[in-house]
Amino acid sequence: AALARLPLVAQAAVIAREDSPGHKQLVGYVVPEAADSATEALIDTAALRRSLSQSLPDYMVPAAIVVLQALPLTPNGKLDRKALPAPDFTPRSIRAPRTPQEEILAALFAEILHLPQVGIDDNFFDLGGHSLLATKLISRARSALNVELAIRTLFEAPTVEQLAHRLSAAPAARKPLRPMRREQHPDATQGALTA
């Protein structure tokens, strides 16, 4: 419904796709008001996603939006989900990493997004990333680069180049928490004395 209310969109559908095992994501499909190649070119799918992110929580924003001339229908007139094409998450331009940090981040982006490679200008969210994958990416980046990054940082700097630039201002990663044995706990002896 939110997608159908956006300018230039005549019809819309959103489905959960699992094109890779265990990698389920929302994909939106839109039909422009005047379904011809000129109107299809006018629809900026990244702008549609940004508009949706202003009114919907992150997990409800489609990972990709595909522009179609018409929604495929079954003989009964219902949406034919099986006939909807898979989104193309191919990176637009592959500009190679220039620093070791960019190299590590590009490898992490590609691994988490299940892509063969990612350029330093490619936007994590335009390539199918969403908030759950963002959490995974930040966790892996903390371990690999020994820096403390907030999830918000990825939303503000969603490309490899932008995120690598933020690393210089990021503090060192905190040591992982480990449970203390009872005899190491400072209150353990006091508790034993008072008991």
N, C-alpha and C positions, 0 to 999 in steps of 0.2 A: 504493500500500500504506500509506504514512504517513497519507494522508488518510482511508482506510477505517478506520484504528485510532482515530480521534478520537471522542469521545463524541457520541451522537445520530446518528452516520453509519452507515447500513446498507450502502450501496453507494457506490462512488466511481469516477470515471474522470478522467484528465487527458490532454488532447491539446494539441498545438502548433497554434495558429490563426494565420492570416495574413489578417485581415479588411481591413487596409490594405496595399497593396503595400510590401514591405520592412519591415513592422512585425509580426514574428512574436513570439508570446508564448504561454506556457503558460496554459491555462484549466482549472480543475477543475470537475467536476460531481458533486454529491452528492445522494443520496436519503436522507431522514431515516428513522430506525428505524420510526416510524409515519407513513407518508406521508399526512398530511392538512394542511389549511391552518394549523391551530393549531401543529403541530410544525414546519412550514416557518418560521413566524414566530419560533420559539424558536432557530433556528439563526442564529447571528451569524457571517456569513462573514468579517468582519474578524478576529474572534477565532480562527476556524479558521486563517486565514493567519498570525496571530501565533504560534499553536501550532506550525505547520509550520516557521516561521522559527527556532524553538528547536532543531529536530532536523535541518533540511536546510540546505544552502548556499543563498544568495540566489537563484542562477540556477535552482534547482529548485522554488522556491515559486511557485505559480500567481499570475499577475497579478490574476486574479479567480476567484471561486468562485460557481457558479450552483447554486441549489437547485431540484431537479426532483422531481416526484411519482414518476417512474420513468425509468430510462435507456432511450432509444429503441433498439430492436433490429431487425436485419434479419430476413428470413424464415428465415435459417439460425441465428438466435439469437445473432449477434455484435453488438457495439456498432455502431450506425448513426451514424457520425461526422458524416455530412452532415446528419442530422436534429437534431444538438445546436445549441441556440440560441447566438447570439453574446452575449457578456456586455454588460451595459449599464454603460458608464462615465460616465453622465451625472452631473455634479456634483450633490450633494444640496441644497446651498443656496448661492446666489450672493450672498455679501456682498462688495460692491465694495471695491477697494483704496482706502486712505486716504492713502497716502504715495507719492511717486515710486518708492521702492524696491519697495513692494508691487505697484505697477502694472507695473514691469519684470518682477518675478518671476512675477506672474500671467500675463503675456503669454508668458514662457518656458515655464511649466508647460503652457499651452494648446498652444503650438507643438510642443513635444516629445511631448506625449501625443496630438496630432492631435485636439484638442477645440476647439469654437468659443470657449469661455471657461471660466475657472476662478475660483472664489471664493477668498477668502483663508483660509477654514476647511477647504477640501478637501485631503484627504491625497493626496500624490503617488502613493503605492503603492496606495491604494484605487481610484485612477482608472486603474490599469493600468501604473503605473511599475514598473520592475525595475532591477536593478543596472547594466545596460548603459545604459539611458536616464538613470539617476541620474548616471552619469559624464558623459554628454553635457550634462545640465542644469547640473551644477557647472562644467563648462568654459565653457559659454555665460554663466553668471552671473558667473564671474571676469572675462570679457571685458567684459560689459555694465556691471558695477558696479565694476570695478577693485578687487576684494577677493580675498583668498586664502581659499578655503573647502576644507575637507577633505570627502571623500565621506561620512565618518562624520557630519558635521554634518547632512546631509539625512536620514539615518536617525534621528537624534535629534530633528530638527525638520522633520517632513515636510510641514507646511502652509506656505502663502505667508506667513501672519502670523508663525508661529514662526521661519521661516528669515529673514525680514526683521528680526526682533528680534535674531537672532544676528549680523547684519551690523555692528552697532556695535562688537562685540568682535573682528571679523575684521581681520587686518592687510591692508595694501595688497597688491595682486597683484604678484608678482615679474615682472621684465621677462622676455620670452621669450628663450630661448637662441638664439644665432645662431652658426653655425660661423665660426671664425677662419680667415682666409687664412694660408697658411704663413708669409708674411713678417711677419705680425703676431704670430705665436706667440713667446713669450719664449725658447723653446729653439731656435728656427729658426736664429738667428745662431750660437749656440754649436755646434749640430749642424753647421753649415756650416764652422765653424772647425776642429772636430775631425775632420771628414771629409777 
